[in-house]
Amino acid sequence: MSELVERLPRAGGFLVSEAPGTRSRSTITVAMSALLRVATVVAIADIGALTAVGAASLPAPVAATITPAPVVAGGTKLGGHRFECIVGGAGAASKWRHTDPDGDYVGVALGNTQYVGGGLTLTITDAGTDPVAGEAFMVTVTAGEASNKYKQLNPTATDGTQIAAAILYDEVDATEADQKAVVIDCDAEVVLDDLVWPDGITEDQIAAALDQLRWNGIKALAAV
């Protein structure tokens, strides 16, 4: 007689309880990435790549330029960031007041000096005629189209996958292509010790992710 060997961990084996019917489950698309195990904590890539373009506004700086192109970090506010010259002068003598798209003060950039603030990294270079007070630049930040696909949680990401959203019901092999999968995404109790986290995640990051899952009604229970 042949032996019946149960695959471990089995699909859904991490569940303690879920809502009636299929209310706790959704079918989603996992982005091409890796082989993801049962009970992997996943998140949604719901923010596209951010880009920033700098251009002179009115009254335009005569010779100052933003060089190189602005670098934009995740979480930067979308829209027009204004850099207005508040102190004119050559080189680092000039000062530029940065306000974000909501009109909130962010910081002051010095001419010919790398500035980092509000998620932007840039240098306003005095290339000829010295800038004078009142001249301004607009740096416009836009986001590309989001994939809205699921990936393994990444607490250091900036595309949305830093926020835990669901738990994989079964193993998914996404090493070569996107794959459809079932997740537990609301109203359920799960075994904390069964959850699969990314390598290198810290205790504080796990605690934050568990809080995020609770927003969706997913409660992780310690083994009894």
Buried (B, 14 or more C-beta within 10 A) or exposed (E): EEEEEEEEBEBBBBBEEBEEEEEBBBEBBBBEBEEBBBBBBBBBBBBBEBBBEBEBBEEEBBEBBBEEEBBBBBEBBBEBBBBBBEBBBEEEBBBBBBBBBEEEEBEBBBBBEEBEBBBBBBBBBBEEEBBBEEBBBBBBBEBEEBBBBBBBBBBEBBBBBBBBBBBBBBBBEBEEEBBEBBBBBBBBBBBBEBBBBBEEBEEEBBEBBBEBBEEBEBBBEEEE
